[in-house]
Amino acid sequence: MKVFTDITSLQNFLLPKRRQGLQVGLVPTMGALHQGHLSLIRQAKSENDLTVCSIYINPTQFNNAGDLEKYPRTLELDLALLSTQGCEVVFAPTDHTMYVGNQLIRLDFGYLTQIMEGRYRQGHFSGVGLVVAKLLNIIKPNRAYFGQKDIQQFFIIRQLVRELAFDVELTCHPTVREPSGLAMSSRNQRLSESEREKAVGLFQALALCESALKNGESWKMAHQRAVEWIETEGGIRLEYLELADGDTLEILTEWNQNKQAVLCIAAFVGEVRLIDNVILF
Ligand code: AMP
């Protein structure tokens, strides 16, 4: 496994491979890898000749300095895990490599930045868009892989790729969960044992909403039922629970059973902010 920290040597390695016609898959991550990341790596490996995993904690997507500071950093472990998966290339740049010189560009994704994550995390998606655009330009992959767990991020990246005509195929990979139902996340490392048990409540609240809707309840009723359940359980501070259109992510006030929709949740468990979602068919 080759590990690069600078752009030129990475590109010097990739260019001849691309000229030979080898297909390159990219899995962008912020490290602290878990089985969710590894399943993206496995999919990338099965569909490409060469898989590049980037590990970079992108400061411009953190709207909260404390969150950035406490984000888990486990590079040595990550590299060991990636080599067990047969990942061929790792790109682990420094901030200086990614953000050289005066950075003036800010990205605005319209309504996509005004709802859910965008509403609660000012500037977050501009940072996500910038770093993904940089990675796509640097690595020029044929395919790039993202997780459904961060579904709004996927919509942002899809918009970026469509509007700026990046020549890359995107994949949204299903969320990998713990046996309890808890969505795997690097941030779970910051949860205590009892908080980890509480955190399953995000998925349980989504499941409760889903079955209420599928039983014919209105969104208002389903939402209220889930909020009351969260309050009775305790230990979770809800930020939002929204029903969104499966094609556009626009916020819905009612579920049309003939159309795909997404139930999205964000909540604090202790000091840790977690998100999750389920797709309704
Ligand atoms: P992160 O390191 O958290 O920025 O995540 C890197 C990529 O892995 C993103 O595209 C995430 O959506 C994806 N990812 C994170 N957690 C999971 C999970 N539990 N299942 C599938 N993909 C995930």
Boltz pocket constraint, residues with backbone or C-beta under 6 A from the ligand:
constraints:
  - pocket:
      binder: B
      contacts: [[A, 28], [A, 29], [A, 30], [A, 31], [A, 35], [A, 36], [A, 37], [A, 40], [A, 145], [A, 146], [A, 147], [A, 148], [A, 149], [A, 150], [A, 173], [A, 174], [A, 175], [A, 176], [A, 177], [A, 183], [A, 184], [A, 185], [A, 186]]
      max_distance: 6.0
